[in-house]
Each structure stands twice: as C-alpha cells, then as structure tokens.
C-alpha cells in the first residue's frame, strides 16, 4: 500500500470524531457497575481486519479509533501491527509514541519517538517538521536530568524544526542556563 495514501487516510480518519460511549447502571444503590458499550466503528473495523489482517488502512483507522476512545493499550497494539507490516512507515512509530505517552508509559514513549525519528525518510522531513520537533522536544524533556548533553542536542533539533514552539524555547533556555 502506498504510504502517502495511508497517511491521507489517517488524516481523514483522525479528523472524524469517534466516541466510545459509557453508561452507568447501578446494580444497587451502593455498588454501581460501569458498562462499556461496543463502539460500532471499532467493531466494524475489527471484523474488516479479521477478513484481511494485512489491511493496513483498516488497521490505521482502528488504531485511530482506539486513540479517540482513549483505549491506549489497543491503540499501541494496533500501531505495532502496522509497524510489522510497514516497518519503514514512520507515522506508525509516532502514533505508538503518542499512545504510550497518553498511557503514561514514558520509557516506551521515548523508545517509540526515537524509532520515529530514525524512520523518517529525507523526502518526508518537510511534511514531518512539527512531529519531528515534538519528538525531539519529548526526548530533550525526558533526558534533561539524566543526560543534559543529549537533551541539549535534542532541544536544538526541536527548535530547528519548529522555532516557534514556546515550550521548546523555554526548555532550551533552562538547559543552557
């Protein structure tokens, strides 16, 4: 599958607001039970993938739907499946990092951002500048205490890709003061 088409599909899928409704129905007055209702979009995509497990477009839509539902474990697992099928497609690593970060799994988020940076092809840099800037910012932030020298290198790259990011500018001032 052409990664540009997949990327376009992700942009479209990411723009759709998908929801995972929850309802609370008390079992008794003292012990409410929270029941997650099935998300029809997720369920439909899962069936589509059962029929064709290598459908990277459907997998990307499913991963995005999981993210929209804040189901970080399934989002990460689905992005990993895409990475196996398309190991040189950098957006899957960025999305894994985002899901790990959202799940508060900083160690794996850091690894995924590093993989993302390493996977971005030279011809993709221009369209990836904002994501690269954030990935480098995240790495600089994560390493500011344990490896200040590396953090300074990362924040310099972050600012190179997005010189307007105020958080990166502040971190750069902190690291270099």
Backbone as numpy.savetxt, mean C-alpha at the origin, in Angstrom:
# Nx Ny Nz CAx CAy CAz Cx Cy Cz
0.04 -9.44 -18.70 -0.80 -8.26 -18.70 0.08 -7.02 -18.70
-0.29 -6.05 -19.42 0.46 -4.81 -19.50 0.32 -4.06 -18.18
1.44 -3.74 -17.54 1.39 -3.11 -16.22 0.77 -1.71 -16.29
0.88 -1.03 -17.42 0.23 0.28 -17.53 -1.28 0.14 -17.47
-1.81 -0.91 -18.12 -3.26 -1.15 -18.05 -3.67 -1.51 -16.63
-2.84 -2.31 -15.96 -3.15 -2.69 -14.59 -3.11 -1.47 -13.70
-2.12 -0.61 -13.90 -2.01 0.61 -13.11 -3.24 1.49 -13.32
-3.65 1.63 -14.57 -4.85 2.41 -14.87 -6.06 1.79 -14.19
-6.14 0.48 -14.25 -7.25 -0.22 -13.59 -7.25 0.02 -12.09
-6.05 0.05 -11.51 -5.95 0.31 -10.07 -6.41 1.72 -9.74
-6.03 2.67 -10.57 -6.46 4.03 -10.33 -7.98 4.13 -10.35
-8.58 3.44 -11.30 -10.04 3.44 -11.40 -10.65 2.73 -10.20
-10.10 1.56 -9.88 -10.62 0.78 -8.74 -10.42 1.54 -7.43
-9.26 2.20 -7.30 -8.98 2.95 -6.09 -9.89 4.15 -5.93
-10.39 4.66 -7.04 -11.27 5.82 -6.98 -12.67 5.46 -6.53
-13.02 4.21 -6.69 -14.35 3.79 -6.28 -14.38 3.67 -4.76
-15.41 4.13 -4.17 -15.52 4.04 -2.72 -16.22 2.74 -2.36
-15.44 1.81 -1.84 -15.99 0.51 -1.48 -16.16 0.47 0.03
-17.23 -0.12 0.45 -17.49 -0.14 1.89 -17.75 -1.55 2.37
-17.36 -1.80 3.59 -17.65 -3.05 4.25 -18.55 -2.71 5.43
-19.83 -2.93 5.26 -20.80 -2.54 6.28 -20.70 -3.43 7.50
-20.91 -2.83 8.64 -20.97 -3.59 9.88 -22.27 -3.24 10.58
-22.84 -4.24 11.17 -24.05 -3.99 11.95 -23.86 -4.63 13.32
-24.45 -4.05 14.30 -24.39 -4.59 15.64 -25.79 -5.02 16.03
-25.90 -6.29 16.36 -27.18 -6.81 16.80 -26.97 -7.41 18.18
-27.51 -6.80 19.18 -27.28 -7.32 20.53 -27.88 -8.70 20.71
-27.05 -9.58 21.28 -27.51 -10.92 21.61 -28.35 -10.83 22.87
-27.84 -10.07 23.79 -28.58 -9.73 24.99 -28.16 -8.31 25.33
-28.74 -7.75 26.34 -28.40 -6.36 26.66 -26.96 -6.21 27.09
-26.35 -7.25 27.66 -25.00 -7.11 28.19 -23.91 -7.60 27.24
-24.25 -8.36 26.19 -23.20 -8.90 25.32 -23.54 -8.73 23.84
-23.23 -7.54 23.30 -23.51 -7.34 21.87 -22.54 -8.16 21.00
-23.02 -8.57 19.84 -22.21 -9.31 18.88 -22.09 -8.46 17.63
-20.87 -8.28 17.16 -20.66 -7.52 15.94 -20.54 -8.51 14.80
-21.34 -8.32 13.77 -21.34 -9.21 12.62 -20.93 -8.43 11.39
-19.93 -8.93 10.69 -19.54 -8.28 9.45 -20.39 -8.85 8.32
-21.00 -7.96 7.59 -21.76 -8.39 6.44 -20.80 -8.61 5.28
-21.13 -9.55 4.45 -20.30 -9.82 3.29 -20.29 -8.61 2.37
-19.12 -8.27 1.89 -18.98 -7.18 0.94 -19.19 -7.78 -0.45
-20.24 -7.38 -1.15 -20.54 -8.00 -2.44 -19.44 -7.81 -3.48
-18.74 -6.70 -3.42 -17.65 -6.47 -4.37 -16.52 -7.44 -4.11
-16.13 -7.57 -2.83 -15.06 -8.50 -2.46 -15.46 -9.93 -2.81
-16.68 -10.30 -2.47 -17.13 -11.67 -2.76 -17.13 -11.95 -4.26
-17.58 -10.99 -5.05 -17.59 -11.17 -6.50 -16.18 -11.32 -7.06
-15.26 -10.50 -6.57 -13.87 -10.59 -7.03 -13.22 -11.90 -6.61
-13.55 -12.37 -5.41 -13.00 -13.66 -4.95 -13.46 -14.79 -5.87
-14.71 -14.75 -6.28 -15.22 -15.78 -7.20 -14.53 -15.68 -8.56
-14.33 -14.45 -9.02 -13.64 -14.24 -10.30 -12.21 -14.80 -10.23
-11.55 -14.61 -9.11 -10.18 -15.09 -8.95 -10.14 -16.60 -8.77
-11.15 -17.16 -8.13 -11.23 -18.63 -8.04 -11.24 -19.23 -9.44
-11.96 -18.60 -10.34 -12.05 -19.09 -11.71 -10.74 -18.88 -12.47
-10.01 -17.81 -12.14 -8.74 -17.53 -12.81 -7.77 -16.91 -11.79
-7.02 -17.75 -11.06 -6.14 -17.25 -9.99 -5.01 -16.33 -10.47
-4.76 -16.29 -11.77 -3.69 -15.44 -12.29 -4.21 -14.14 -12.90
-5.47 -13.82 -12.64 -6.07 -12.58 -13.14 -5.58 -11.43 -12.28
-4.46 -10.83 -12.70 -3.84 -9.77 -11.90 -4.72 -8.53 -11.78
-5.50 -8.25 -12.78 -6.39 -7.09 -12.70 -7.44 -7.30 -11.61
-8.04 -8.50 -11.57 -9.04 -8.80 -10.54 -8.36 -8.84 -9.15
-7.14 -9.37 -9.09 -6.42 -9.38 -7.82 -6.15 -7.96 -7.33
-5.76 -7.08 -8.22 -5.51 -5.68 -7.84 -6.79 -5.01 -7.34
-7.89 -5.28 -8.01 -9.17 -4.73 -7.57 -9.55 -5.29 -6.20
-9.29 -6.59 -5.99 -9.59 -7.22 -4.70 -8.72 -6.61 -3.60
-7.44 -6.46 -3.86 -6.53 -5.87 -2.86 -6.99 -4.46 -2.50
-7.38 -3.70 -3.51 -7.87 -2.34 -3.29 -9.17 -2.35 -2.48
-10.04 -3.29 -2.77 -11.29 -3.41 -2.02 -11.01 -3.77 -0.56
-10.06 -4.65 -0.32 -9.68 -4.97 1.05 -9.14 -3.73 1.76
-8.32 -2.95 1.06 -7.79 -1.72 1.66 -8.92 -0.75 1.98
-9.85 -0.61 1.06 -10.99 0.28 1.30 -11.81 -0.16 2.50
-11.80 -1.46 2.77 -12.53 -2.02 3.91 -11.65 -2.08 5.16
-10.42 -1.56 5.06 -9.44 -1.60 6.16 -9.14 -3.02 6.61
-9.20 -3.96 5.70 -8.84 -5.36 5.97 -7.38 -5.53 5.53
-6.47 -5.09 6.39 -5.06 -5.00 6.02 -4.41 -6.35 5.80
-4.80 -7.36 6.57 -4.21 -8.69 6.40 -4.50 -9.25 5.02
-5.76 -9.19 4.61 -6.12 -9.70 3.28 -5.57 -8.81 2.17
-5.47 -7.51 2.43 -4.88 -6.61 1.43 -3.42 -7.00 1.18
-2.66 -7.17 2.27 -1.25 -7.56 2.13 -1.13 -8.89 1.40
-1.92 -9.87 1.83 -1.85 -11.20 1.20 -2.14 -11.13 -0.29
-3.11 -10.31 -0.67 -3.48 -10.19 -2.08 -2.40 -9.46 -2.86
-1.85 -8.39 -2.29 -0.74 -7.69 -2.98 0.45 -8.62 -3.15
0.70 -9.48 -2.16 1.81 -10.44 -2.28 1.58 -11.40 -3.44
0.33 -11.83 -3.63 0.02 -12.72 -4.76 0.34 -12.02 -6.08
0.02 -10.74 -6.16 0.32 -9.97 -7.38 1.83 -9.88 -7.57
2.56 -9.67 -6.49 4.03 -9.58 -6.58 4.65 -10.87 -7.10
4.05 -11.99 -6.76 4.55 -13.27 -7.28 4.28 -13.36 -8.78
3.10 -12.95 -9.18 2.73 -13.01 -10.60 3.44 -11.94 -11.43
3.65 -10.76 -10.85 4.30 -9.63 -11.54 5.42 -9.10 -10.66
6.53 -9.84 -10.54 7.58 -9.46 -9.58 8.26 -8.13 -9.87
8.17 -7.64 -11.09 8.81 -6.36 -11.41 7.81 -5.20 -11.47
6.60 -5.41 -10.98 5.58 -4.36 -11.00 5.63 -3.63 -9.66
6.28 -2.50 -9.61 6.55 -1.77 -8.37 5.30 -1.34 -7.58
4.19 -0.95 -8.21 3.04 -0.53 -7.41 2.55 -1.59 -6.41
2.75 -2.85 -6.70 2.31 -3.87 -5.74 3.11 -3.79 -4.45
4.39 -3.45 -4.55 5.22 -3.32 -3.34 4.86 -2.06 -2.56
4.58 -0.99 -3.28 4.16 0.24 -2.60 2.84 -0.01 -1.86
1.93 -0.71 -2.50 0.63 -1.00 -1.88 0.79 -1.94 -0.69
1.71 -2.90 -0.80 1.99 -3.76 0.36 2.49 -2.91 1.52
3.42 -2.01 1.23 3.98 -1.16 2.27 2.89 -0.33 2.93
2.00 0.23 2.11 0.90 1.03 2.63 0.02 0.18 3.56
-0.29 -1.03 3.14 -1.15 -1.90 3.95 -0.44 -2.31 5.24
0.84 -2.65 5.15 1.60 -2.97 6.36 1.63 -1.76 7.31
1.89 -0.59 6.76 1.95 0.61 7.57 0.60 0.87 8.24
-0.47 0.69 7.51 -1.81 0.88 8.06 -2.11 -0.13 9.16
-1.53 -1.31 9.05 -1.72 -2.35 10.06 -0.73 -2.19 11.22
0.06 -1.13 11.18 1.06 -0.83 12.21 2.17 -1.88 12.27
2.49 -2.49 11.14 3.59 -3.45 11.02 4.76 -2.72 10.35
5.46 -1.93 11.16 6.49 -1.04 10.63 7.67 -1.78 10.01
8.06 -2.91 10.58 9.21 -3.65 10.04 8.93 -4.12 8.62
7.76 -4.70 8.39 7.42 -5.16 7.04 7.11 -3.99 6.10
6.56 -2.91 6.63 6.33 -1.72 5.81 7.66 -1.21 5.28
8.65 -1.15 6.14 9.98 -0.68 5.75 10.56 -1.57 4.64
10.46 -2.88 4.82 10.97 -3.81 3.80 10.24 -3.64 2.47
8.93 -3.45 2.54 8.14 -3.30 1.31 8.46 -1.97 0.61
8.65 -0.90 1.37 9.04 0.37 0.75 10.41 0.25 0.09
11.33 -0.46 0.74 12.66 -0.68 0.14 12.54 -1.47 -1.16
11.69 -2.48 -1.16 11.48 -3.29 -2.37 10.84 -2.43 -3.47
9.90 -1.58 -3.07 9.27 -0.67 -4.04 10.33 0.20 -4.71
11.15 0.85 -3.91 12.18 1.74 -4.45 13.09 0.97 -5.41
13.47 -0.23 -5.02 14.37 -1.04 -5.85 13.73 -1.51 -7.14
12.41 -1.57 -7.17 11.69 -2.13 -8.31 11.25 -1.08 -9.33
11.19 0.19 -8.93 10.78 1.24 -9.86 11.80 1.31 -11.00
11.29 1.18 -12.21 12.16 1.23 -13.39 12.47 2.69 -13.75
13.63 2.92 -14.38 13.99 4.30 -14.74 12.89 5.03 -15.53
12.21 4.33 -16.42 11.17 4.98 -17.22 9.90 5.27 -16.42
9.81 4.74 -15.18 8.64 4.96 -14.33 8.87 6.06 -13.29
10.09 6.54 -13.18 10.42 7.49 -12.11 9.56 8.74 -12.16
9.41 9.31 -13.33 8.65 10.57 -13.43 7.23 10.42 -12.88
6.54 9.35 -13.28 5.16 9.15 -12.83 5.09 8.66 -11.38
6.22 8.25 -10.82 6.26 7.67 -9.48 6.86 8.61 -8.44
7.13 9.84 -8.79 7.85 10.75 -7.90 7.20 10.92 -6.54
5.90 11.11 -6.49 5.22 11.31 -5.20 5.35 10.07 -4.32
5.16 8.89 -4.92 5.28 7.65 -4.15 6.72 7.40 -3.72
7.66 7.68 -4.61 9.07 7.54 -4.24 9.42 8.49 -3.11
8.95 9.72 -3.20 9.21 10.70 -2.15 8.68 10.20 -0.81
7.47 9.64 -0.82 6.91 9.15 0.44 7.68 7.94 0.95
8.04 7.02 0.06 8.77 5.82 0.47 10.10 6.22 1.12
10.81 7.13 0.50 12.08 7.59 1.09 11.84 8.33 2.41
10.78 9.11 2.49 10.44 9.80 3.74 10.19 8.78 4.85
9.41 7.76 4.52 9.10 6.73 5.52 10.39 6.06 6.02
11.28 5.72 5.08 12.53 5.08 5.46 13.38 6.01 6.32
13.44 7.28 5.97 14.21 8.25 6.75 13.64 8.35 8.16
12.32 8.43 8.25 11.67 8.53 9.54 11.95 7.29 10.39
11.87 6.12 9.75 12.07 4.86 10.47 13.52 4.69 10.94
14.46 5.27 10.22 15.88 5.07 10.54 16.53 6.26 11.24
15.77 7.28 11.56 16.37 8.50 12.11 17.15 8.26 13.40
16.71 7.31 14.23 17.43 7.05 15.48 18.47 5.94 15.33
18.14 4.90 14.60 19.04 3.75 14.49 20.17 3.96 13.49
19.93 4.74 12.45 20.95 4.96 11.43 20.80 6.37 10.84
21.23 7.38 11.60 21.02 8.77 11.16 21.67 9.09 9.82
22.81 8.47 9.53 23.47 8.73 8.25 22.60 8.25 7.09
22.07 7.05 7.20 21.18 6.50 6.17 19.89 7.33 6.10
19.38 7.75 7.24 18.17 8.57 7.28 18.38 9.87 6.50
19.55 10.48 6.65 19.85 11.72 5.92 19.87 11.47 4.41
20.41 10.33 4.00 20.42 9.98 2.57 18.99 9.82 2.05
18.18 9.13 2.84 16.79 8.90 2.43 15.99 10.20 2.35
16.19 11.08 3.33 15.39 12.31 3.32 15.83 13.21 2.18
17.11 13.16 1.83 17.57 13.94 0.68 16.90 13.46 -0.60
16.77 12.13 -0.77 16.08 11.58 -1.94 14.60 11.95 -1.91
13.99 11.91 -0.74 12.58 12.27 -0.62 12.35 13.70 -1.10
13.19 14.60 -0.64 13.04 16.01 -1.03 13.38 16.20 -2.51
14.30 15.41 -3.02 14.62 15.48 -4.45 13.37 15.16 -5.29
12.61 14.15 -4.86 11.42 13.75 -5.61 10.22 14.65 -5.34
10.15 15.25 -4.14 9.04 16.15 -3.82 9.54 17.26 -2.91
10.07 18.32 -3.50 10.61 19.41 -2.69 9.57 20.22 -1.93
8.29 19.95 -2.15 7.23 20.70 -1.47 6.70 20.00 -0.22
7.13 18.78 0.05 6.61 18.01 1.19 7.13 18.62 2.50
6.25 19.27 3.22 6.63 19.97 4.45 7.13 19.02 5.54
6.54 17.83 5.63 7.01 16.85 6.63 8.45 16.44 6.33
8.76 16.23 5.06 10.12 15.85 4.68 11.09 17.00 4.95
10.67 18.22 4.68 11.52 19.39 4.94 11.82 19.50 6.44
10.78 19.31 7.26 10.98 19.38 8.72 11.90 18.26 9.21
11.70 17.05 8.70 12.56 15.94 9.11 14.00 16.20 8.66
14.17 16.75 7.47 15.50 17.07 6.97 16.18 18.09 7.90
15.44 19.10 8.34 16.00 20.09 9.26 16.38 19.44 10.59
15.55 18.55 11.08 15.83 17.86 12.33 17.07 16.98 12.20
17.14 16.24 11.12 18.28 15.32 10.92 19.60 16.06 10.71
19.54 17.25 10.13 20.75 17.98 9.82 21.05 19.13 10.78
20.41 19.12 11.93 20.68 20.19 12.91 21.58 19.71 14.02
